[in-house]
Amino acid sequence: MRPVLGLLTAAVTASVAVVVSGFLHNDPRITGLVPGLAMPNVQPDGQDQEPFPRALNAPPPGLEEADKPLVSPSALHLANDSYKFLATNDDGTPVGYSPCRPLHYVVNDAAAPAGTDELLETALANVSAAAGIQFIDDGSTDEQPVDKREPYQPGKYGERWAPLLISWTTPEVAPALADKVIGTGGSTMYSINNGTKSYITGSLELDTPQISELLAEDGGSDYVLAVMQHELGHVLGLDHVEDPIQLMYPEIGAPDGLADGDLTGMSMLASAPCRKDI
């Protein structure tokens, strides 16, 4: 059994009230890693006590994994094919997070602009309802964003995959936020023996200085909410589309929220398989 890790990222740039985004192809944070495996826990009677072997540098498999999805995505009012996935499996199904376990998140909020806690809560709630993913707030963290974040950090977060890291930061700390980039986001894929891939954790960075300027504009909070939801869409697995009506379009001309194509794509991500093996 051979686990493989890989990280996909995306970015958003902003200019006044117009948000422009672009996927960072060949991003330096896209990594490949093949860790070794620990031997299964074998008891004296010779019977394995773990249904799935545990990989080295990985938590025990199946933590918090239920037998079925924890929540259901909201019903679609109108299906729309204006969606695209960042990654797919060999059978064409989108790579997503297991809907059968919660996605924990932490926030490095030391530099968060005033009033953004509520905006982030709204963004997470909207995306949760659309994608059928249960988010759990694990509070604040002092973890800083890095190009290649370790998905398993037992010393900091215990025997589990590290939670999604949401950081309020600057280009000095997160160089990917250079120039007009206002946010970046991505998730780490995990597969065993080149089988079905699933996301296990991710990160999302928001440029504090640029967002503070945006919040000072009339209607700026609506654009910040749009940026958050757009980036969360990338974290969960959505790519950019060519339909300007969708929030996942590279330019956000009006912050109207998740449109039918965005919602259709997120509802498909909700059909990702349960993963008691990782």
Secondary structure, 3 states (H helix, E strand, C coil): CCEEEEEEEEEEEEECCEEEEECCCCCCCCCEECCCECCCCECCCCCECCCCCCECCCCCCCCCCCCCCCCCCCCCCCCCCCCCECCECCCCCECCECCCCCEEEEEECCCCCCCHHHHHHHHHHHHHHHHCCCEEEEEECCCCCCCCCCCECHHHHCCCECCEEEEEECCCCCHHHCCCEEEEEEEEEEEECCCCCEEEEEEEEEEHHHHHHHHCCCCHHHHHHHHHHHHHHHHHCECCCCCCCCCCCCEECCCCCCCHHHHHHHHHHCCCCCCCCC
